[in-house]
């Protein structure tokens, strides 16, 4: 619940921050999405590492390798959805 609460809390900050960055630096929409995703990935990586959940996720994938196609589809749908 902690990550969900944090995610919802920071969601309200993301829009105004992106508007400020667009006014100041004029990035393209692809650049804005790319760097937002990079920062989100880095943040989540460190949270997962510090909580010990990263290694559990890796072990889960090792025990259930049939999840890889689902993860691939999830990633592709996410990427396509950002451009739709």
C-alpha positions in Angstrom: 0.0 0.0 0.0 2.9 2.3 0.5 3.9 2.4 -3.1 0.3 2.8 -4.2 -0.1 5.8 -1.9 3.2 7.3 -3.0 2.3 6.8 -6.7 -1.1 8.5 -6.3 0.5 11.3 -4.3 3.2 12.0 -6.8 0.7 11.7 -9.7 -0.6 15.1 -8.8 2.9 16.6 -9.0 3.9 15.1 -12.3 1.5 17.1 -14.5 2.5 20.6 -13.2 6.2 19.6 -13.2 6.0 18.5 -16.8 4.2 21.7 -17.8 7.0 23.7 -16.1 9.7 21.6 -17.9 7.9 22.1 -21.3 7.9 25.8 -20.8 11.5 26.0 -19.8 13.2 23.5 -22.1 10.7 22.7 -24.9 11.2 18.9 -25.1 9.4 16.8 -27.6 6.6 14.6 -26.3 8.8 11.6 -26.9 11.7 13.1 -24.9 9.3 13.9 -22.1 7.9 10.4 -22.0 11.3 8.8 -22.3 12.8 10.8 -19.4 9.7 10.4 -17.2 10.0 6.6 -17.7 13.7 6.6 -17.0 13.3 8.5 -13.7 10.3 6.3 -12.7 12.3 3.1 -13.5 15.3 4.3 -11.5 13.1 5.3 -8.6 11.3 2.0 -8.6 14.5 0.0 -9.0 16.0 1.6 -5.8 12.7 1.1 -3.9 12.5 -2.6 -4.9 16.2 -3.1 -4.1 15.9 -1.5 -0.7 12.8 -3.5 0.2 14.1 -6.8 -1.0 11.3 -7.2 -3.6 13.6 -7.1 -6.6 15.3 -10.4 -5.8 11.9 -11.9 -5.1 10.7 -10.8 -8.5 13.7 -12.3 -10.2 13.2 -15.6 -8.3 9.5 -15.6 -9.2 10.4 -15.2 -12.9 12.9 -18.0 -12.6 10.3 -20.3 -11.1 7.7 -19.3 -13.7 9.4 -18.6 -17.0 6.1 -18.7 -18.8 5.5 -15.1 -17.5 8.0 -13.6 -19.9 5.6 -13.4 -22.9 3.0 -11.6 -20.6 5.7 -9.2 -19.5 6.7 -8.5 -23.1 3.0 -7.9 -24.1 2.6 -5.6 -21.1 5.6 -3.6 -22.0 4.6 -3.3 -25.7 1.0 -2.3 -24.8 2.4 0.3 -22.4 4.7 1.7 -25.1 2.0 1.8 -27.7 -0.5 3.3 -25.2 1.9 6.2 -24.6 1.8 7.1 -28.3 -1.9 6.6 -28.9 
